[in-house]
Amino acid sequence: MPNTLVVGAGSAGCVLAARLSDDPAHTVLVLEAGQVWPATADIPAELLDPGHLPVGPESAVLWRYAGNLVRGKLIGGSGAINGSYFIRPPAAGFTDWNSERWTFDALLPFFRGLENDLDHGTDPGHGTDGPIPVVRTTDPTPFSAEFAERCAAAGLREVADLNALDAPDGFGRVPLAISGNRRAGPAITHLYPVLDRPNLTVVGETTVTRLVMTGSRAVGVEWVRGHEHGRTDADRIVLCAGAVESAALLLRSGIGPERQLRALGIPVVRPAPVGAWCTDHPEIGVEFPGPEPATSTVALEYVLEHDDLEFRPYTPVFTPGLRRLGVAHMRPTGAAELTLRSADPTVPAHIDQSRLLTAADRANLRAGVELACELFDLGFGPVDDHWLRANSGTSQHLSGTCRMGPANDEQSVVDELGRVHGIEGLSIADLSVVPVPLTRGPQATVVTLAAAIAACYAV
Ligand SMILES: Cc1cc2nc3c(=O)[nH]c(=O)nc-3n(C[C@H](O)[C@H](O)[C@H](O)COP(=O)(O)OP(=O)(O)OC[C@H]3O[C@@H](n4cnc5c(N)ncnc54)[C@H](O)[C@@H]3O)c2cc1C
């Protein structure tokens, strides 16, 4: 029986499994729903190409949900298919966590320890010894270069290093987790280098369907692999199945809002606000005619951070003949909701983002669309609420479905170490636990948090 069973070899799962198995006396089993190739050389080349996001209708490496929401279903999880953008939130982004343990200063050693920043590694707050290579483009595509010129002409500040300790708002080149024009996702940087450890086992194409409980203790998981069904027990179970599937697993196992569980015929093990307070970074794609962006090695080379908004001049073409400038709200104050529609594990969870943007958030997003239009001299129709609702989509940054906080906090599901309140032997260490919207894209934070939680488990 493994000491720790990790569900999901995604961004958090790869880091957690690697760190926990540093101790040869600790056995770790990882069950991953997607494909696990034996070595990095076996991974299809297009999945390693950072200029290619495998999110089209033909993609075989995705979990799909209503509202165009997708997640990676393969070793490395969403971190193996994402845009490689690797920006840390600024220190102020952690203030609202209201946690003494997870302040920016407490996380900084982990941010530093994970990275090998090839541009700014020797600057204060940076690292050169970590497994994740971080670089910025040196040869931007014409659209990215034009975006930077227009930001400068508008009097916006250029930020040399968006991951600098005191990086202010402004525009700059995106720190990217890539190496030699290949994605450097969490499987490549963390799991593959340790796959031959005798105390670490990673099994692919195995979907965990439910937790096995004995009273208030999680003792194992049920899984399905092709036509085979099985059960595996462990001393401790850590969910790293991502913000959708970790929450769905709790719900299917009887941990969640009582009314929802009863309506689905799921016996209630423990009432908890699972899925009730999640968040994302809603994004409007402002499209306009112009020379199509040249194909770049990455989807996003520059961003502008401005008033809780992030502006993203995408290099891929979404609509033929049009360029796209994304305007994303990075601190929405409403809440999205994740619910199960069925106890059947093959029915995807439902995510309702309609109440994520409050009136104040919509006003800010509207100002953002207006700034985007000013930057590119665009005439634009009325940006009213109807238009905003019709045109806003997900940044694919869903988080906070199982928020961390004290047990007496009505919105929290786990404690500061990711341990599920009221359940023994069960933790979560992925993006589900982040208690407030992250002020930047989540990838740098989720791997850092997993490393920090692993360090606490190891002591
Ligand atoms: C298309 C796309 C582009 C993105 N671009 C960026 C970007 O450029 N920068 C950025 O900061 N963020 C980006 N993100 C977001 C970021 O990649 C994710 O937020 C982050 O990877 C989430 O990490 P995680 O560990 O919580 O989940 P994931 O990385 O999604 O890992 C979950 C893993 O668990 C597995 N799993 C799920 N359920 C089960 C089950 N029942 N049994 C077994 N295994 C299971 C999954 O297959 C997956 O491997 C993007 C996301 C997407 C989808």
The ligand as a Tripos MOL2 file, in Angstrom:
@<TRIPOS>MOLECULE
LIG
   53    58     1     0     0
SMALL
NO_CHARGES

@<TRIPOS>ATOM
      1 C1         -5.5810   25.7270  -22.8480 C.3       1 LIG1
      2 C2         -5.0360   26.2880  -21.5620 C.ar      1 LIG1
      3 C3         -4.0740   27.2900  -21.6220 C.ar      1 LIG1
      4 C4         -3.5800   27.8400  -20.4400 C.ar      1 LIG1
      5 N1         -2.5590   28.7550  -20.4900 N.ar      1 LIG1
      6 C5         -1.9720   29.1650  -19.3500 C.ar      1 LIG1
      7 C6         -0.7960   29.9540  -19.3820 C.ar      1 LIG1
      8 O1         -0.2100   30.2030  -20.4260 O.2       1 LIG1
      9 N2         -0.2980   30.4030  -18.1910 N.ar      1 LIG1
     10 C7         -0.8920   30.1170  -16.9980 C.ar      1 LIG1
     11 O2         -0.4400   30.6210  -15.9670 O.2       1 LIG1
     12 N3         -1.9670   29.2960  -16.9360 N.ar      1 LIG1
     13 C8         -2.4880   28.7860  -18.0770 C.ar      1 LIG1
     14 N4         -3.5150   27.9010  -18.0300 N.ar      1 LIG1
     15 C9         -3.9800   27.4470  -16.7150 C.3       1 LIG1
     16 C10        -3.0040   26.4510  -16.0830 C.3       1 LIG1
     17 O3         -2.4180   25.6100  -17.0470 O.3       1 LIG1
     18 C11        -3.7850   25.5980  -15.0830 C.3       1 LIG1
     19 O4         -4.4870   26.4560  -14.2280 O.3       1 LIG1
     20 C12        -2.8910   24.7130  -14.2380 C.3       1 LIG1
     21 O5         -2.1230   23.8790  -15.0560 O.3       1 LIG1
     22 C13        -3.7560   23.8940  -13.2850 C.3       1 LIG1
     23 O6         -2.9630   22.9860  -12.5760 O.3       1 LIG1
     24 P1         -3.6300   21.8250  -11.7300 P.3       1 LIG1
     25 O7         -2.5340   21.0150  -11.1920 O.co2     1 LIG1
     26 O8         -4.5930   22.4420  -10.7770 O.co2     1 LIG1
     27 O9         -4.5050   20.9920  -12.7680 O.3       1 LIG1
     28 P2         -4.0690   20.2730  -14.1200 P.3       1 LIG1
     29 O10        -2.7360   20.7220  -14.5780 O.co2     1 LIG1
     30 O11        -5.2030   20.4430  -15.0640 O.co2     1 LIG1
     31 O12        -3.9040   18.7430  -13.6980 O.3       1 LIG1
     32 C14        -4.9540   17.8730  -13.3770 C.3       1 LIG1
     33 C15        -4.5370   16.4670  -13.7740 C.3       1 LIG1
     34 O13        -5.3730   15.5290  -13.1310 O.3       1 LIG1
     35 C16        -5.8160   14.5650  -14.0740 C.3       1 LIG1
     36 N5         -7.1090   14.0840  -13.6000 N.ar      1 LIG1
     37 C17        -8.2450   14.7880  -13.4920 C.ar      1 LIG1
     38 N6         -9.2330   14.0290  -12.9910 N.ar      1 LIG1
     39 C18        -8.7000   12.8190  -12.7580 C.ar      1 LIG1
     40 C19        -9.2330   11.6070  -12.2360 C.ar      1 LIG1
     41 N7        -10.4940   11.5150  -11.8390 N.pl3     1 LIG1
     42 N8         -8.4020   10.5290  -12.1490 N.ar      1 LIG1
     43 C20        -7.1100   10.6130  -12.5300 C.ar      1 LIG1
     44 N9         -6.5520   11.7460  -13.0460 N.ar      1 LIG1
     45 C21        -7.3430   12.8460  -13.1450 C.ar      1 LIG1
     46 C22        -5.8810   15.3260  -15.3750 C.3       1 LIG1
     47 O14        -5.9010   14.4620  -16.4900 O.3       1 LIG1
     48 C23        -4.6610   16.2170  -15.2720 C.3       1 LIG1
     49 O15        -3.4990   15.5620  -15.7240 O.3       1 LIG1
     50 C24        -4.0520   27.3580  -19.1910 C.ar      1 LIG1
     51 C25        -5.0030   26.3350  -19.1350 C.ar      1 LIG1
     52 C26        -5.4830   25.7870  -20.3160 C.ar      1 LIG1
     53 C27        -6.4860   24.6670  -20.2270 C.3       1 LIG1
@<TRIPOS>BOND
     1     1     2 1
     2     2     3 ar
     3     2    52 ar
     4     3     4 ar
     5     4     5 ar
     6     4    50 ar
     7     5     6 ar
     8     6     7 ar
     9     6    13 1
    10     7     8 2
    11     7     9 ar
    12     9    10 ar
    13    10    11 2
    14    10    12 ar
    15    12    13 ar
    16    13    14 ar
    17    14    15 1
    18    14    50 ar
    19    15    16 1
    20    16    17 1
    21    16    18 1
    22    18    19 1
    23    18    20 1
    24    20    21 1
    25    20    22 1
    26    22    23 1
    27    23    24 1
    28    24    25 2
    29    24    26 1
    30    24    27 1
    31    27    28 1
    32    28    29 2
    33    28    30 1
    34    28    31 1
    35    31    32 1
    36    32    33 1
    37    33    34 1
    38    33    48 1
    39    34    35 1
    40    35    36 1
    41    35    46 1
    42    36    37 ar
    43    36    45 ar
    44    37    38 ar
    45    38    39 ar
    46    39    40 ar
    47    39    45 ar
    48    40    41 1
    49    40    42 ar
    50    42    43 ar
    51    43    44 ar
    52    44    45 ar
    53    46    47 1
    54    46    48 1
    55    48    49 1
    56    50    51 ar
    57    51    52 ar
    58    52    53 1
@<TRIPOS>SUBSTRUCTURE
     1 LIG1         1 GROUP 0 **** ****
